[in-house]
Amino acid sequence: MARPKTTLLQGTLDLIVLQMLQAEPTNGYDLTIRIQAVSKDVLNVNAGSLYPALYRLEEQGLIRAEWASTAKGRRAKIYSLTAAGRRQLNTERETWARFSGALAAILRTS
Amino acid sequence: MRIIDRFMGWSRSIFRRDEVEREMNDEMTTHLERAKERLMARGMSEADARVQARREFGNVGVLQEDARDARGLRLVPELLDDVRYSLRALAHAPAFTIAAALVLGLGIGASTAVFSAVDAVLLARLPYPHDEQLVRVFEQNSPTNRWTLSVVDYQAIERYGRSFSSVGALRGNTVGVSAGRDAERLPMGYVTAGFFDALDVTLRAGRRLSRADEDPGAPAVVVAGYEYAVRQFGSPTAALDQIVTIDGEAHRVVGVLGASDARLAGRAADLWPVMRRTIPTRRGPNGLFVIARIKPGISIAAARRELDAISVRIFPDWQAGFQDKIARLTPYSLRDVIIGNADRPLALFSAAVALVLLIAVSNVASLSVVRCLRRWREIALRSVLGASRGRLVRLIITESIVLATIGGAAGIAVGWVGLELLQKYAVGIARLDTAHLDARALIVALVVSVVAGCAIGIVPAMRLFAGDRGDGLRDGSRAIGDGKSTDRIRSAFVAAEFALALPVLAAGALLLVSVMHLQNVDPGFDPRGVSTMTIGLPSSAYRDNASIAGFWTGLAAEATRLPAVKAAAFGTAMPPNDFGNNNNNFDLVDSPVPPGGAQPSVSWAAVTADFFSTLNIPLLDGRLFTATDTGGARPVVVATKAWAKRYYANRSPIGRELISGGCTACPHTVIVGVVGDVTFDGLGMPREALFSPLTEGWPAQLYLFVKATAPQSIVARGVRDAVRSANPIAAMGPMATMDDAIYNSVAAPRNWATILVAFAAAALVMAAVGIFGLLSYAVALRRREIGVRMALGAPSGRVVASMVGGGMRFAIVGAIIGLGLTVMSSRWLRGSLYGVSAIDPPLLLAVTAGLLVVALIASWLPARRAARIDPVEAMRPE
């Protein structure tokens, strides 16, 4: 709790979700935990923005959802990437790399 | 793929809404559970953990809304809510709902009925493959004068025609038929093999006719209609090889048509016996209905040129009996022939219906504005409480569409009744009997309902954007719809409604009066106590003229001996309308038509001498027929006074001669008498007719006329027994009185009058609702002003009068314009009227007065409400 939380940059949540799901299909709750863990607690993804993002991506056909039972016997919805999602991830990754590279270059000039 | 996936996802969202919602709930509950467990694992109490998990999660309700939005889900529940709300709101305003549904129902129903009629009559193709290749061949000497073909013509086309893949002929006749049981009279279509081939009809069972069946010596065969086959033998296959006695000759059934082929090429018949080939001895007689299929790639114009050449080629061979040198065999598209001139009345109907629909929509839109005005406070309140404009507009439009759908349902009922009405009364329009309200008609009704609903909703919805909604709370009545321009448009609509209703009403009334006049026209004969029926002899049983003559003369004697029968006679035609079945051309010997010209044609009946006394037609000059008038070297005729006057002016025609039927080789026919005027061409038509004596040649089928003092049923029984004892298989039609014949002869104009009056009634209802809506609106709008006036002492009668006057102004303006339209359109009616002028001042005055009385009542009902306004209540600040 001591570390400052960074708010998400506009449009990056989709990229994060796609990237995480490519690594491993998972459910919504584990996804929030994992994002926090991977970003070393810097990024705190609110459930209130995660679920709409998941539904939107599912609607766009980038991810698909399946009901499955977890180890504890709970019903959970497991999200995974579709082929279109994979393509989308690749393009967004490139866009992001170009953008952050450019941004870094700008910040170096001072 | 992606599009399909997305569509599937969306449709799943829509159609399995509950399931999707449940899944969403499940998922979020799971999330909360696990977050709570995690917090508890860190040592938090369960209650704290639940609160904390919730807090981290955010607002569940908002989240679900957002999630639904992401799925495009919110529209549906809201729409259902809107519909539910609309239904509730409409139920609270029954008067408005009923009036609107009635008006819309009339509009939508009329469109649906007329669409079905137009669809069946004008748009549908003929049920034969490549119907564009089918033609009917006429003989014609001018575009307006065309007639049927003769055997000579048919055989010439068959022999010389290169443009056609097949040619077929049909001769219609009603004859006695029996298949083991009692003989019945049924319509026959005697056809050649080419008739089925040209149409390329598919039989239900058995085979078509073949060329070999047409050979003079071949065994008689028949193709049965589906209905006859099932009625008589149980099934199409059971009918095959059965024997049917048609006109006394045994025919073997070789084929059975499909159930949908009750008509072929527009002609109805129960049985289709083979027409055998004959060797003609002269060009006539005509009466063949000839159709042909043009070979692919050949145009009708080319076929027409070829038929022209054939006409010229055969002319010299038969010139002795047929001298019309300019007559040509001419092909017409079969489809056009069958549709005939039905396109004009149907186009008229379509225009009328479009108008009715437009008026209906504008009326309901106007009512709808009034309703919104009354609900203005409610709408304003909703708006202030945060409903978005879009949401409010959607609410209004939804309500309009719900209303229009109710109207549409009513419209389907109206459409069903309307189509029945059309089919019953619009007689003479081919193929109308095949029209029915099918899925497409219902789709039309639905589309019209939804479009009408949007149109109705848009007017009040637009008002929403025009005014500041805050006004609604301050002043309950001023914010909506008091733009001068919309008022003017609405008033103009009401005036237009009256302007349009008047000509329709006037036309209906004129036609009705005309029909009444027609029915009262002196038919030239005395129908009292006279009954008539058709009797047909099996021609096979009476091969020679003497035996046929024996049958008829014997029957006449037998009939006169019946109790209460005063006179009996026979004739080939029945007055007052024989529908041109017995026309013949003639040429006066002392003033012949120039060579090549068309000879005059007239209704020409063969009758017994007793015909005139039975029907009480007076002899005016010369003599009636005698037993010695048996044709041979000296055929005779009796003319009506009108005929004599037309061709001989004031001179006596007695002893003058004429050439009958263009037969120059035959002996001349002598005019021996003149009788009182009687018509075979319809009441109100010129009463020109010629009569020949039946003793010159008895046909196998005749009308019997019996004058009796006893009730018709008793006479009918006696006559039937007499006919049966003379010949058990003679076929008899039903017996009718001559009064019935007169009544039925004006069926067509009466039917058109009925349809027009129905239209006029609809137009009147529209106009009445229009003015009602206009005044309701005005009263609602001027509530406060009226309250002030009444508080200042204006008597309520005066207030009502001023409101009514406001409404009547538009009705009167409309009526004046309507009178102008009536006068302008009067020429359309002129040809269809009898005994009344197309511009009949007293009638027009009466119709206009009736219209204004309706307007007065429709104005008074809402104006009365003005008088009930409580001044204190109306002026109280709100």
Contacts between the chains, C-beta under 8 A, distances in Angstrom:
chain1	res1	chain2	res2	distance
A	27	B	27	7.9
A	27	B	30	7.5
A	28	B	27	6.2
A	28	B	31	5.7
A	29	B	30	6.7
A	29	B	31	4.6
A	29	B	34	4.7
A	29	B	35	6.9
A	32	B	31	8.0
A	33	B	38	7.9
A	46	B	56	7.5
A	46	B	57	7.9
A	46	B	58	5.8
A	47	B	28	7.7
A	47	B	31	6.0
A	47	B	56	7.0
A	47	B	57	4.5
A	47	B	58	6.0
A	47	B	63	7.2
A	48	B	57	6.7
A	48	B	58	3.1
A	48	B	59	7.0
A	48	B	62	7.4
A	48	B	63	4.9
A	48	B	66	7.4
A	51	B	27	7.4
A	51	B	28	7.0
A	51	B	63	6.3
A	51	B	66	8.0
A	51	B	67	5.4
A	52	B	63	7.3
A	52	B	66	4.6
A	52	B	67	5.1
A	52	B	69	7.5
A	52	B	70	4.6
A	53	B	70	7.9
A	55	B	67	5.1
A	55	B	70	4.2
A	55	B	71	5.4
A	56	B	70	4.4
A	58	B	9	7.0
A	59	B	6	6.7
A	59	B	9	6.0
A	59	B	10	7.6
A	59	B	70	6.3
A	59	B	71	5.9
A	59	B	72	7.4
A	60	B	6	7.2
A	61	B	2	4.6
A	61	B	5	4.8
A	61	B	6	5.6
A	61	B	9	7.7
A	67	B	23	7.7
A	74	B	30	5.9
A	74	B	33	7.5
A	74	B	34	7.9
A	75	B	26	6.3
A	75	B	30	6.9
A	76	B	27	7.6
A	76	B	30	5.7
A	77	B	23	7.1
A	77	B	26	7.8
A	77	B	27	5.0
A	84	B	2	5.9
